[in-house]
Amino acid sequence: MTKKHLRPFPLLGLLAIVLMSLIPVAASRPDSAHATGGTLYVSASGSVGGGTSCASPDFVGATNTAIQAALNAASSGNTVHICEGTYSVSTRLEVTKSLTIEGDGANLSTLDGLSTTQIMMIHDNDVTAGSGSEITVNVSGLGFVNGNATPPGSPSYSCDGGTQCGGAIFIERESQFNISDSYFKNNYARFNGGAVARLIGDNLTVPSTITNSTFESNTTIFDGGAISTLWGFGLVINHSTFYKNKITYRNGSAIMAGGNDLQTLTINNSTFVDNLYTGSFSGIHVLHGGIIVNHSIIAQSSSSMPVACNENQELSGSRGNLVTDNSCTGLTGNYPASPATNSAVVSYADLKLGDLSYRGYANKTIPLLSGSVALNFWTGCSGNDQHGFSRPQESSCEVGAYERPSTQSANALTGWTYASSSLDRANGATASVATPATNAGSLPVVYASLTTSVCTVGSATGAITIVASGTCNLTATTTGSLLNDQDQLTKSITIGGVFPPVNSTVPLVTGTNRAGMTLTASTNGSWTNSPTSYTYQWMSSATSNGIYTNISGATASTYELGASDVDRYIRLSVVASNGSGGGAAALSVSRGPISDFLTGVAPELSDPTPTSDGFTVDITNYSNVVSYAFGNFSSIFSFTATTSGGSASLTNGVVTVTGLPANGSATVTVSASRAGYTTRSATRTGSTVVTTTTTTTTVAPTTTAPASATTVVVPDTTVAETVPAPAAPQGQRSVVTIAPSAGPTTTVLNPMQSEPVTPTTGAERIKNSATPSAT
């Protein structure tokens, strides 16, 4: 016997289930085991009761724990009833017995996988073909949302063990399942079957059904956005709806019947709308594999979406399908075909499909609105549609999952007018509804604009706000109800006049995000309606996405960043104006966080060199500083020199101070600055060349000769020198008079002389100094 990608259920998993069955559950009835055919009730809240209803349940708890306890306690053939509520599933529910698992309704009893957990696995217990270990599980009246079949790590893609297939439910091998009246949304599988997957193997036939159920926005990477059935036969899908399910890589955006081209499933009376593919391959299909389709709608609202079928879909002419492209074999032509009840290609608009919604029912469906080509399309139908309405309701049968009730009203919208079919901005920026849209069913009406660049509209009131000249396209829509169609009206209004500018691309700010640097509005953005002027306001915030407040005085097209901007974010608001006023402000992308100043270069100064009226100082690192590099560019620091006295000039790195008085001094300050850098300074104190007056006095030695004084005059100097006469006899006094070239005469007493010495002239001092006196 050959098996396809099968793996026995892990022993540890079986042991875990056995152990779980032995652990007592606090919120459960002690005698919760039931005989065959009994029902166990699980309630999300309340207290454990007699096990007779949701009001008196066997198990209580809004998590998978309470449900798994009921599954463990149930006997084969029992029913586990999950009462109204939402149940968080953080550990996969393991079903190993033949059971019926039911809820209070697809919109009432919800199992939520929290986007982290695969919700349920239906086990075979022994994957050997024909071992007799398989089970049959019926699921009904439940919602399955946010399931996630993604195992830890990055294992190879496979359905072995089920951990990568069936985000909501995985069915193993030969076990049978029947899903009815259930809802699957936002489930995800890493490999196959976004919502439901089964792996049979050996091309065995295992009868199973999906009936009256809706699959919305389920996703897988490879195959079968909603459902994947692999290596086997026997699945039949009836009266079900598939909407916006998605694959991201391979094929079958709604359903995959895979393994090889032999695998088949059958689809009856179902509706497929806008199932998607987000990858880059071509040749992707909504249905892929050996699939037989009867009396169903396969509709894609855009030609960019996957086509309906691959070459193996059987849509023979007598099976009455309506498809929005010609990819399926067996189509006899465009609608109406010949005979009219044959499968045909139809336009999406002619199907007149309503929105996927509850409209008061237990599950979402897509209704057929009045005038749809799918109404009364074929004969010979029986049974019920997805909502339980009998087929046919009128003389013939509808195509798809929905049979329109005979009492359904078209509920057409009427009314809805404005004062004129054209509006001028000169008469005001808004226009109210003259008469609102109404409908016989008194259902709410929602207004919307299809051209928001020209006009917007109040969703509840229909009041128009004029944005720009052009054509204002509007819709008024009423959603459907149990017996009332949804309907939609459209309206176009011409808008004229002169309008304030409207921004289409935001202003662009350039510059370096650093204190000391300048930000510049390099462009004002793009505006309509011919602006004639612009106003600016720079704004600041503590965070990139925070609240921006105006920076006082920053209203130019440039802004120099300062110390107060450090670690903050800056953006520019630009308002464009024309003759009709200013438009709404356009905000640039935020800049920041603003960094602090970089450290500047300190000038290095030499010692001062005196001059007659000042001094000079060299900047010794001048040649290095001017070539100082930052980033990928070089920039020169700017130098200034100031002095506390006189005046200072700076040329080629030399500071010259002039204008000082004789013997004057001053302190010079040299600063080096550059945008984005701190300004640094150095000082030196210097003085002029010193002009000095010196007086020298010489005292003659003691002699016995008569005392006399000789004065030597030194021309062109400030020194008057007294040359002493021969020393007076010991014990006598002498007096020397110093006569400087300027200033008072100084008399010095020689204690060894008894008489004063009479000063001589400068010439005499020179003469006498050449002829010493006799002893």
C-alpha positions in Angstrom: 0.0 0.0 0.0 1.3 3.5 -0.9 0.8 6.4 1.4 1.1 10.0 0.3 2.7 12.4 2.8 1.3 10.6 5.8 2.7 10.4 9.3 1.2 8.5 12.2 -0.3 10.6 15.0 2.6 11.1 17.5 2.6 8.9 20.5 3.2 11.9 22.7 0.1 13.5 21.3 -2.0 10.4 22.1 -0.5 10.3 25.6 -1.4 14.0 26.1 -5.0 13.4 25.1 -5.2 10.4 27.5 -3.7 12.5 30.3 -6.0 15.4 29.6 -8.9 13.0 30.0 -7.7 12.0 33.4 -7.3 15.6 34.7 -10.4 16.8 36.5 -11.9 20.0 35.3 -13.0 22.4 38.0 -15.9 23.8 36.1 -17.5 20.6 35.1 -20.2 18.2 36.3 -18.7 15.2 38.1 -20.9 12.7 36.3 -20.5 14.3 32.9 -20.1 11.1 30.9 -23.1 10.5 28.7 -24.5 7.5 27.0 -24.5 7.3 23.2 -26.8 10.0 21.8 -26.4 12.3 24.8 -25.5 16.0 24.7 -22.9 17.8 26.8 -23.3 21.6 27.1 -20.3 24.0 27.3 -21.1 27.6 28.3 -18.7 30.5 28.1 -19.9 31.9 31.4 -22.2 31.1 34.4 -22.0 28.1 36.7 -22.0 24.3 36.2 -25.5 22.9 36.4 -27.3 19.7 35.6 -26.1 19.4 32.1 -29.5 19.8 30.5 -29.1 23.1 28.6 -26.9 26.2 28.1 -28.5 27.6 31.2 -27.5 24.5 33.2 -24.3 23.4 31.4 -21.8 20.5 32.0 -18.7 22.7 31.5 -18.1 26.4 31.9 -15.2 28.5 30.5 -14.6 30.8 27.6 -11.4 28.9 26.4 -10.4 25.7 24.7 -10.0 24.1 28.1 -13.7 23.7 28.8 -14.4 22.5 25.2 -11.6 20.0 25.3 -12.9 18.7 28.6 -16.3 18.1 27.0 -14.7 16.4 24.0 -12.7 14.1 26.3 -15.8 13.3 28.5 -18.1 12.6 25.6 -18.7 9.1 24.4 -18.6 8.2 20.7 -21.9 9.3 19.2 -22.5 12.1 21.7 -23.1 15.8 20.9 -21.0 18.6 22.4 -23.1 21.7 22.3 -21.1 24.9 22.4 -23.4 27.7 23.7 -23.5 31.3 22.5 -20.2 33.1 23.2 -16.7 33.6 21.9 -14.2 31.0 23.0 -10.4 31.7 22.9 -8.5 28.7 21.5 -4.8 28.8 22.5 -4.3 25.1 22.2 -5.7 23.0 19.3 -8.8 21.1 20.0 -8.2 17.3 19.4 -11.2 15.3 18.3 -10.6 11.5 18.5 -14.2 10.2 18.6 -17.2 10.2 16.4 -19.1 13.2 17.7 -21.4 16.0 16.7 -20.0 19.4 17.6 -22.6 22.1 17.3 -23.2 25.7 18.3 -26.1 28.1 18.6 -25.4 29.6 15.2 -22.5 30.7 13.0 -22.9 34.3 14.2 -23.4 33.3 17.9 -21.0 30.5 18.9 -17.4 31.5 17.8 -14.1 29.7 18.2 -11.3 32.2 18.0 -7.8 31.0 17.3 -6.3 34.3 18.3 -4.3 34.3 15.0 -1.8 32.0 16.8 -3.5 28.6 17.0 -4.9 26.0 14.7 -8.4 25.6 16.0 -9.3 21.9 15.5 -7.9 18.5 14.3 -10.1 15.5 13.5 -7.9 12.4 13.9 -7.9 9.1 12.1 -6.2 7.5 15.1 -4.5 4.9 12.8 -3.6 6.1 9.4 -3.3 2.6 7.9 -5.9 2.3 5.1 -8.9 0.3 6.2 -7.8 0.0 9.8 -11.3 0.8 11.0 -9.9 3.5 13.3 -11.4 6.4 11.3 -14.2 8.5 12.9 -17.1 10.7 11.6 -17.4 14.2 13.0 -20.3 16.5 12.3 -19.7 20.3 12.8 -22.6 22.7 12.6 -23.7 26.2 13.7 -20.2 27.4 14.6 -18.0 30.3 13.6 -14.2 29.6 13.2 -12.1 32.8 13.1 -8.4 33.7 13.3 -7.1 30.1 13.2 -3.5 29.7 12.3 -1.8 26.5 11.1 1.8 27.6 11.4 4.2 25.3 13.3 7.2 26.6 15.2 10.5 26.9 13.3 10.6 26.5 9.5 9.8 22.8 8.7 9.5 21.7 5.1 6.0 22.2 3.6 3.8 19.2 4.3 0.4 18.3 5.6 1.9 15.4 7.7 0.6 15.8 11.2 -1.7 18.6 10.1 0.2 21.5 11.6 0.5 23.4 8.4 -2.8 22.7 6.7 -6.3 23.8 7.7 -6.1 27.0 9.8 -9.5 26.2 11.3 -9.9 22.4 10.8 -7.6 19.7 9.6 -9.1 16.2 8.9 -6.7 13.3 8.9 -6.7 10.3 6.4 -10.0 8.4 6.3 -12.0 10.2 8.9 -15.2 11.6 7.6 -16.6 15.1 8.3 -19.7 17.0 7.6 -19.7 20.8 8.1 -22.9 22.7 7.9 -24.3 26.2 8.7 -20.9 27.4 9.7 -18.7 30.5 9.1 -15.0 30.6 8.5 -13.2 34.0 8.4 -9.5 35.2 8.6 -8.1 31.7 9.1 -4.5 31.0 7.8 -2.5 28.0 6.9 1.2 28.0 6.1 0.9 25.3 3.4 -2.6 24.3 2.2 -6.3 25.0 3.0 -6.6 28.4 4.6 -9.7 27.3 6.5 -10.2 23.5 6.0 -7.8 20.9 4.7 -7.8 17.1 4.6 -5.1 14.7 3.6 -6.5 11.3 2.5 -3.7 9.5 0.5 -3.8 6.4 -1.7 -6.6 8.1 -3.8 -9.2 6.7 -1.5 -12.8 7.8 -1.5 -13.9 9.3 1.8 -17.5 10.7 1.7 -17.7 14.2 3.3 -19.7 17.3 2.9 -19.7 21.1 3.4 -23.2 22.6 3.3 -24.7 26.0 3.9 -21.4 27.5 5.0 -19.6 30.7 4.2 -15.8 31.1 3.8 -14.6 34.7 3.9 -11.0 36.1 3.7 -9.2 32.9 4.5 -5.6 32.7 3.3 -2.9 30.1 2.6 0.5 30.4 0.9 0.3 27.5 -1.5 -3.1 26.0 -2.5 -6.7 26.3 -1.6 -7.4 29.7 0.0 -10.5 28.3 1.7 -10.4 24.5 1.2 -7.9 22.0 0.1 -8.5 18.2 -0.3 -5.5 16.1 -1.1 -4.9 12.6 -2.6 -8.5 11.4 -2.4 -12.1 11.7 -3.5 -15.5 12.1 -2.0 -16.0 15.7 -0.9 -19.2 17.5 -2.0 -19.9 21.2 -1.4 -23.5 22.4 -1.4 -25.2 25.8 -1.1 -22.1 27.6 0.2 -20.5 31.0 -0.3 -16.8 31.8 -1.0 -15.8 35.5 -0.8 -12.3 37.1 -1.0 -10.3 34.0 0.0 -6.7 34.2 -1.0 -3.5 32.4 -1.9 -0.1 34.0 -2.1 1.9 31.6 -4.1 0.5 28.6 -6.1 -3.1 27.9 -7.1 -6.8 27.5 -6.2 -7.6 30.9 -4.6 -10.8 29.3 -3.3 -10.5 25.5 -3.6 -7.8 23.0 -4.4 -8.5 19.3 -5.2 -4.9 18.2 -5.4 -2.4 15.3 -5.5 -2.8 14.6 -9.2 -5.3 15.2 -11.9 -7.5 12.3 -10.7 -8.7 13.9 -7.5 -12.2 15.4 -7.7 -14.8 17.1 -5.7 -18.3 18.3 -6.6 -19.7 21.8 -6.1 -23.5 22.4 -6.2 -25.5 25.6 -6.0 -22.6 27.7 -4.6 -21.4 31.3 -5.1 -17.8 32.4 -5.6 -17.0 36.1 -5.6 -13.7 37.9 -5.9 -11.3 35.2 -4.6 -7.8 36.5 -4.9 -4.2 35.9 -5.6 -1.4 38.2 -4.5 1.7 36.6 -6.1 3.4 37.3 -9.3 2.6 34.1 -11.3 0.1 33.9 -14.2 -2.4 31.2 -14.9 -4.0 31.2 -11.4 -7.5 29.8 -10.9 -10.3 30.2 -8.4 -10.9 26.4 -8.6 -8.0 24.0 -9.3 -8.1 20.3 -9.8 -10.7 17.8 -11.0 -13.7 19.7 -9.9 -17.3 19.3 -11.1 -19.4 22.4 -10.8 -23.2 22.6 -11.0 -25.6 25.6 -10.9 -23.0 27.9 -9.4 -21.8 31.4 -9.8 -18.1 32.1 -10.3 -17.7 35.8 -10.4 -14.6 38.1 -10.4 -15.2 41.9 -10.4 -11.9 42.6 -12.1 -10.0 41.0 -15.0 -6.8 41.3 -12.9 -8.1 38.6 -10.5 -7.6 34.9 -11.0 -9.7 33.3 -13.7 -12.4 30.9 -12.7 -11.2 27.5 -13.9 -8.3 25.3 -15.0 -8.7 22.8 -17.8 -10.1 20.1 -15.5 -13.2 21.8 -14.3 -16.3 20.2 -15.7 -18.9 22.9 -16.6 -20.9 21.2 -19.2 -23.6 23.1 -20.9 -26.5 21.5 -19.1 -25.2 22.3 -15.6 -26.3 25.9 -15.6 -23.3 27.8 -14.3 -22.7 31.5 -14.8 -19.0 32.6 -15.0 -17.5 36.0 -15.6 -14.7 34.7 -17.9 -14.3 32.0 -20.5 -11.7 29.9 -18.7 -14.0 26.9 -17.9 -14.5 24.1 -20.4 -18.1 23.3 -21.4 -19.3 26.9 -21.6 -21.6 27.2 -24.7 -21.1 31.0 -25.1 -22.0 34.3 -23.7 -25.2 34.8 -21.8 -27.9 34.1 -22.9 -26.6 30.7 -24.1 -28.5 28.4 -26.3 -30.5 26.9 -24.7 -30.6 29.8 -22.2 -30.2 27.4 -19.2 -26.7 26.2 -20.3 -23.6 27.4 -18.6 -22.6 30.8 -20.0 -20.2 33.7 -19.7 -21.9 36.7 -18.1 -20.8 40.2 -17.1 -20.3 40.9 -13.5 -22.7 43.9 -13.6 -25.5 41.7 -15.0 -25.3 39.4 -12.0 -26.4 42.2 -9.7 -24.8 40.8 -6.6 -25.5 42.3 -3.2 -23.0 42.7 -0.5 -21.9 39.8 1.7 -23.8 40.4 4.9 -26.1 38.8 7.5 -29.2 40.8 6.8 -30.9 39.2 9.9 -29.8 35.7 9.1 -27.5 33.4 11.1 -24.8 33.4 8.4 -23.5 35.8 5.7 -24.6 35.3 2.1 -24.5 37.3 -1.1 -28.0 38.0 -2.3 -29.2 38.3 -5.8 -30.8 41.7 -6.3 -33.9 42.4 -8.4 -33.0 42.1 -12.1 -30.1 39.7 -11.8 -29.6 37.3 -14.7 -29.1 34.5 -12.2 -32.8 34.7 -11.1 -35.2 31.9 -12.4 -32.3 30.6 -14.5 -33.0 26.9 -14.5 -35.6 24.2 -13.6 -35.7 21.0 -11.8 -34.2 22.2 -8.5 -35.3 20.9 -5.0 -34.2 21.2 -1.4 -33.2 24.5 0.3 -30.8 27.3 -0.3 -28.1 28.4 2.1 -30.6 30.2 4.4 -33.1 27.3 4.3 -35.5 28.8 1.8 -37.0 26.0 -0.3 -36.1 25.9 -4.0 -37.7 27.1 -6.2 -39.4 30.1 -4.8 -41.0 31.0 -8.0 -41.4 29.1 -11.3 -37.7 28.4 -11.8 -34.5 28.2 -9.8 -31.7 30.7 -9.0 -28.1 30.0 -9.8 -25.8 30.0 -6.7 -26.2 29.6 -3.0 -29.0 32.1 -2.7 -32.7 31.5 -3.6 -34.4 34.9 -3.6 -37.6 34.6 -1.5 -40.8 35.2 -3.4 -41.7 37.9 -0.9 -38.5 39.7 -1.3 -39.0 43.4 -2.1 -36.9 45.3 -4.6 -37.1 48.1 -2.1 -36.0 50.6 -4.7 -34.6 53.9 -3.6 -36.4 57.0 -4.8 -36.1 60.7 -4.4 -32.7 62.2 -3.7 -32.4 65.6 -5.3 -30.3 68.8 -4.9 -31.3 72.3 -5.8 -29.5 72.0 -9.1 -27.5 69.5 -11.2 -24.6 72.0 -11.2 -23.1 73.9 -8.3 -20.8 76.9 -8.3 -18.2 77.5 -5.6 -19.1 81.2 -5.7 -22.5 80.3 -4.1 -21.0 78.5 -1.2 -18.8 75.6 -0.2 -21.6 73.2 0.7 -25.0 72.1 -0.7 -27.7 70.3 1.3 -30.0 67.6 0.0 -33.3 69.1 -1.3 -35.1 65.7 -0.9 -33.3 62.7 0.6 -33.3 59.2 -0.8 -36.0 56.9 0.6 -37.1 53.3 0.4 -40.3 51.4 1.1 -38.7 49.3 3.7 -37.5 52.4 5.7 -34.0 51.0 5.8 -31.1 53.4 6.5 -29.5 55.1 3.5 -25.8 55.8 3.3 -24.4 58.4 1.0 -20.9 58.3 -0.5 -18.7 60.2 -2.9 -16.9 58.3 -5.7 -14.8 61.4 -6.5 -13.5 62.8 -3.2 -11.0 65.0 -5.0 -14.0 67.0 -6.3 -16.6 66.6 -3.5 -17.3 64.9 -0.3 -20.6 64.0 1.1 -22.1 63.5 4.6 -22.8 59.7 4.9 -26.0 60.2 6.8 -27.2 63.6 5.5 -26.1 63.6 1.9 -24.8 67.2 2.2 -22.1 68.0 -0.3 -18.9 69.7 0.5 -17.3 71.2 -2.6 -13.6 70.5 -3.0 -12.7 71.4 -6.6 -14.2 71.9 -10.0 -15.2 68.8 -12.0 -17.8 66.1 -11.9 -19.0 65.0 -8.4 -20.2 61.4 -8.6 -22.3 60.2 -5.6 -24.1 57.1 -4.5 -27.0 56.5 -2.1 -27.2 52.9 -0.8 -29.5 51.0 1.4 -28.4 47.6 2.8 -30.7 44.7 2.5 -32.7 43.0 5.2 -34.6 39.7 5.5 -37.2 40.5 2.9 -35.8 43.7 1.4 -33.2 44.1 -1.3 -30.3 46.4 -1.0 -30.4 49.2 -3.6 -28.2 51.9 -4.8 -28.7 55.1 -6.7 -26.0 57.1 -8.5 -25.9 60.8 -9.2 -23.5 63.2 -11.0 -23.3 66.9 -10.3 -21.1 69.4 -12.2 -19.0 71.6 -9.9 -17.7 75.0 -11.2 -16.1 78.2 -10.0 -12.8 79.3 -8.5 -11.5 77.2 -5.7 -8.8 77.6 -3.1 -5.7 75.6 -3.9 -5.7 71.9 -3.0 -2.5 70.1 -2.2 -1.6 66.9 -4.1 2.0 66.4 -3.1 3.5 67.6 0.2 6.2 70.2 0.5 9.8 69.0 0.4 12.3 70.2 3.0 16.0 69.9 2.5 19.0 70.5 4.8 20.9 68.8 7.6 19.2 67.8 10.8 21.7 69.5 13.1 21.6 72.5 15.3 23.2 75.5 13.5 22.2 74.2 10.1 19.4 75.7 7.9 16.3 73.8 6.7 14.8 75.0 3.4 11.5 74.5 1.7 13.0 73.4 -1.6 9.5 72.9 -3.0 6.1 74.1 -1.8 4.5 70.9 -2.9 2.0 70.5 -5.8 -1.3 72.4 -5.7 -4.3 72.7 -7.9 -6.2 75.8 -8.8 -3.1 78.0 -9.5 -1.8 79.4 -6.2 -0.5 82.9 -6.3 1.2 83.0 -2.9 2.4 80.8 -0.1 2.8 81.2 3.7 5.0 79.1 5.9 5.1 78.0 9.5 7.8 75.7 11.0 6.5 73.4 13.6 8.1 71.3 16.3 7.2 68.1 18.2 8.9 65.8 20.8 8.1 62.7 18.7 7.9 62.0 15.0 4.1 61.3 15.1 3.4 63.6 18.0 1.5 66.9 18.2 3.4 69.6 16.3 3.2 73.2 17.6 4.2 76.4 15.9 7.7 77.7 16.4 7.4 81.4 17.3 8.6 83.7 14.5 9.5 80.8 12.2 7.5 81.9 9.2 10.0 82.1 6.4 10.8 79.5 3.8 14.0 78.7 5.7 14.6 78.0 9.3 17.9 77.8 11.2 17.9 75.1 13.7 18.9 76.1 17.2 19.8 74.5 20.6 16.1 74.4 21.5 15.5 72.1 18.6 17.9 69.4 19.6 16.3 65.9 20.0 13.0 67.2 18.6 11.3 66.8 15.2 10.6 69.6 12.7 8.1 69.9 9.9 6.9 72.6 7.7 3.3 73.7 7.1 2.7 75.4 3.8 -0.6 77.1 2.8 -1.2 78.1 -0.8 -3.6 80.9 -1.6 -5.3 82.4 -4.6 -8.1 84.8 -5.2 -10.6 82.6 -3.5 -8.5 82.2 -0.3 -6.2 79.8 1.2 -6.4 76.1 0.9 -5.8 73.5 3.7 -2.3 73.4 5.0 0.1 70.8 3.6 2.6 69.3 6.0 6.1 68.2 5.0 7.5 64.9 6.1 9.0 65.3 9.6 12.7 65.9 10.0 14.6 64.6 13.0 15.5 64.0 15.6 17.7 67.1 15.4 21.2 66.4 16.5 23.4 68.8 18.6 26.1 71.1 17.3 29.3 69.4 16.4 32.4 70.5 18.3 34.2 73.3 16.5 37.9 73.9 16.1 39.7 76.1 18.6 42.1 78.6 17.2 45.7 78.1 18.3 47.5 81.5 18.8 51.2 82.4 18.9 52.8 84.7 21.4 52.3 88.4 20.4 55.0 90.2 18.5 55.1 94.0 19.5 55.0 96.8 17.0 55.3 100.5 17.5 51.5 101.0 18.0 50.3 97.5 18.6 51.2 93.8 18.0 50.6 90.8 15.8 49.4 87.3 16.6 49.6 84.3 14.3 46.8 81.6 14.1 49.2 78.7 14.0 46.6 76.1 12.9 45.1 78.3 10.3 46.2 76.2 7.3 44.8 73.0 8.9 41.5 74.6 9.9 40.6 75.9 6.5 40.8 72.4 5.0 38.9 70.8 7.9 36.8 67.9 6.4 33.3 66.7 7.5 31.5 63.8 5.7 32.1 63.9 2.0 32.8 67.6 1.7 35.3 70.2 3.0 34.3 73.5 4.4 36.3 76.5 5.7 35.8 77.9 9.2 35.1 81.6 9.4 37.4 83.6 11.7 36.8 86.9 13.5 39.2 88.9 15.6 38.2 91.5 18.2 40.4 93.6 20.5 39.9 95.3 23.8 41.9 98.3 22.6 42.9 99.8 19.2 41.6 98.0 16.2 42.2 94.5 14.9 42.4 93.1 11.4 42.9 89.5 10.2 44.6 88.5 7.0 45.8 85.1 6.0 45.9 83.8 9.5 47.7 86.9 11.0 45.8 89.1 13.5 47.2 92.7 13.5 46.3 95.1 16.3 47.1 98.8 15.7 46.2 102.1 17.2 47.5 101.6 20.8 49.3 104.4 22.7 52.9 104.2 23.6 53.5 101.4 26.0 49.8 100.4 25.5 48.4 96.9 25.7 45.2 95.0 24.7 43.6 91.6 24.6 42.7 90.1 21.3 40.0 87.4 20.9 40.0 85.1 17.8 36.9 83.0 17.1 36.4 80.1 14.6 32.9 79.4 13.5 31.0 77.3 11.1 27.3 76.4 10.6 26.4 73.3 12.7 29.5 73.6 14.9 30.1 75.3 18.2 32.1 78.5 18.0 35.3 78.3 19.8 37.7 81.2 20.8 41.2 81.9 22.0 42.8 85.0 23.5 46.2 86.7 23.7 47.3 89.9 25.5 50.0 91.9 23.8 51.6 95.4 23.9 53.5 97.9 21.8 57.4 98.1 21.7 58.2 99.6 25.2 59.7 103.2 25.2 62.0 103.4 28.4 63.7 106.3 30.4 66.8 105.1 32.4 68.9 107.3 35.0 72.2 106.0 36.2 74.0 107.4 39.3 77.7 106.7 40.0 79.2 107.5 43.4 82.9 108.4 43.3 85.2 106.4 45.5 86.8 108.1 48.5 90.0 110.1 47.7 92.1 112.7 49.4 91.8 115.1 46.5 89.3 117.9 46.5 85.9 116.9 45.5 84.5 117.8 42.2 81.6 116.5 40.0 81.6 115.9 36.3 78.3 115.7 34.4 78.3 113.8 31.1 75.4 114.6 28.7 74.5 111.8 26.4 72.7 113.3 23.4 69.7 111.6 21.8 68.9 109.5 24.9 66.8 109.8 27.9 69.7 109.2 30.3 71.7 112.0 32.0 74.7 110.4 33.6 76.7 111.9 36.4 80.3 111.0 36.4 81.8 111.1 39.9 84.8 113.3 40.8 87.7 111.8 42.7 86.6 110.7 46.1 86.7 113.3 48.9 88.9 112.7 51.8 87.5 110.1 54.2 85.1 111.6 56.7 83.9 114.4 54.3 80.6 114.5 52.5 79.9 114.8 48.8 76.7 115.6 47.0 75.9 114.4 43.5 73.1 116.0 41.6 71.4 113.9 38.9 70.0 115.9 36.1 67.8 113.7 33.8 66.9 114.9 30.4 63.4 115.3 31.7 62.0 115.5 35.2 63.3 116.9 38.5 67.0 117.0 39.6 67.9 114.5 42.2 70.5 115.2 44.8 72.3 112.2 46.5 74.4 112.8 49.6 77.8 111.1 49.8 78.5 110.7 53.4 82.2 110.6 52.8 82.1 114.3 51.6 81.7 117.4 53.7 80.8 119.8 50.9 78.3 119.8 48.1 79.4 119.1 44.6 78.6 121.6 41.9 77.0 119.9 38.9 78.6 120.4 35.5 77.1 120.5 32.1 76.7 117.5 29.8 79.6 118.6 27.7 81.8 119.1 30.7 80.9 115.6 31.9 82.1 114.2 28.7 85.3 116.3 28.8 86.0 115.5 32.4 85.3 111.9 32.0 88.2 111.8 29.5 90.7 113.5 31.9 90.8 112.1 35.4 91.6 114.4 38.2 95.1 114.3 39.8 95.6 112.7 43.1 
